[in-house]
Amino acid sequence: MSGKLSGKVAIVTGGAGGFGKGIAQKFKEEGAEVIIADFVEEAGQKTSTELKCEFVKCNVTSRQDWEAVLKLADEKFGRLDYVINNAGTTYRNKPTGEVTEEDFDKVFNVNVKSIYYSANVIVPYMQKKGNGGSFVNIASTAGLRPRGGLTWYNASKAAVINGTKSMAVEYAKDKIRFNSVCPVVGLGTGLTDFFLGKPENEKTFMATIPLGRGSTPKDVANACAFLCGEDFLTGIEIPVDGGRCV
Ligand SMILES: NC(=O)c1ccc[n+]([C@@H]2O[C@H](COP(=O)([O-])OP(=O)(O)OC[C@H]3O[C@@H](n4cnc5c(N)ncnc54)[C@H](O)[C@@H]3O)[C@@H](O)[C@H]2O)c1
């Protein structure tokens, strides 16, 4: 533990389970206060109690909900330093011609529009406070090295990486940093089955990862904490992928 995040306040979206829970746990261990923002209330409350975090029910596709998260951070802690945009979704791996409009809208709303809202609502607050800040957006190796079967999910994560870089440049003057973390397929997290399509694909997929396994919540959390703890890193994406993108 570096203690680098001590005294800071972080929002982790989708922190009820999966990678997000690992991120919330790591930030707590590093001394930060954490607000878990998730739209599943029961699991969110349970995880927050377990990790001693705050919980707020929030659908990341709603501007109002983002405003409520910010209000909680300000009222409870008087500051907000880190936003970890982790909540994400996909449709099950399938031929691109079978992707419905509903599938398409869902991945772009949850994966991309959420980040637009986070920045629109929270950047003005950070600018006013004048203490800088750090956004870490959970993208994916899918946004760096796309393969068929998940076209519009892949494109949504490429949009995350690109938007993150643009904002890094734009808000550097305010010392608000923007970076992405790109996990490879998760080891047992919620979306993994959807990416693999069928359980029998798991072995073949793992064989494409030089280090031979998927990303754990701890792998992803370590990268997020590193990015928040360093003050000269902005506009980059870190593959947390055991060499998959090489
Ligand atoms: N699992 C993988 O294989 C993998 C690989 C690369 C990247 N990712 C990315 O990592 C992130 C987390 O994935 P995971 O596998 O841990 O997922 P998960 O399903 O285990 O957890 C996602 C969490 O986000 C919450 N969530 C979903 N939509 C939401 C919304 N609209 N508002 C608020 N909360 C919402 C869910 O309730 C859940 O708690 C996602 O952005 C995903 O795209 C996952």
The ligand as an ORCA input file, in Angstrom:
! r2SCAN-3c Opt
* xyz 0 1
  N     -15.615     -9.041    -18.288
  C     -14.840     -8.868    -19.309
  O     -14.470     -9.829    -19.989
  C     -14.368     -7.486    -19.693
  C     -13.271     -7.341    -20.539
  C     -12.855     -6.058    -20.893
  C     -13.525     -4.964    -20.411
  N     -14.595     -5.126    -19.589
  C     -15.278     -3.928    -19.095
  O     -15.129     -3.891    -17.697
  C     -16.281     -3.274    -17.098
  C     -16.851     -4.175    -16.005
  O     -17.112     -5.458    -16.536
  P     -17.473     -6.710    -15.586
  O     -17.250     -7.952    -16.369
  O     -16.836     -6.514    -14.268
  O     -19.045     -6.509    -15.479
  P     -20.083     -6.953    -14.331
  O     -21.346     -7.245    -15.058
  O     -19.505     -8.003    -13.438
  O     -20.221     -5.630    -13.497
  C     -20.750     -4.478    -14.101
  C     -21.446     -3.656    -13.036
  O     -21.975     -2.491    -13.689
  C     -23.311     -2.310    -13.259
  N     -24.035     -1.604    -14.323
  C     -24.324     -2.057    -15.562
  N     -25.031     -1.124    -16.230
  C     -25.185     -0.064    -15.386
  C     -25.829      1.182    -15.492
  N     -26.496      1.536    -16.594
  N     -25.759      2.036    -14.448
  C     -25.110      1.686    -13.312
  N     -24.507      0.497    -13.143
  C     -24.538     -0.366    -14.169
  C     -23.851     -3.706    -12.984
  O     -24.945     -3.678    -12.101
  C     -22.630     -4.395    -12.383
  O     -22.581     -4.240    -10.982
  C     -17.240     -2.981    -18.233
  O     -17.075     -1.637    -18.660
  C     -16.776     -3.926    -19.323
  O     -17.113     -3.473    -20.620
  C     -15.026     -6.362    -19.209
*
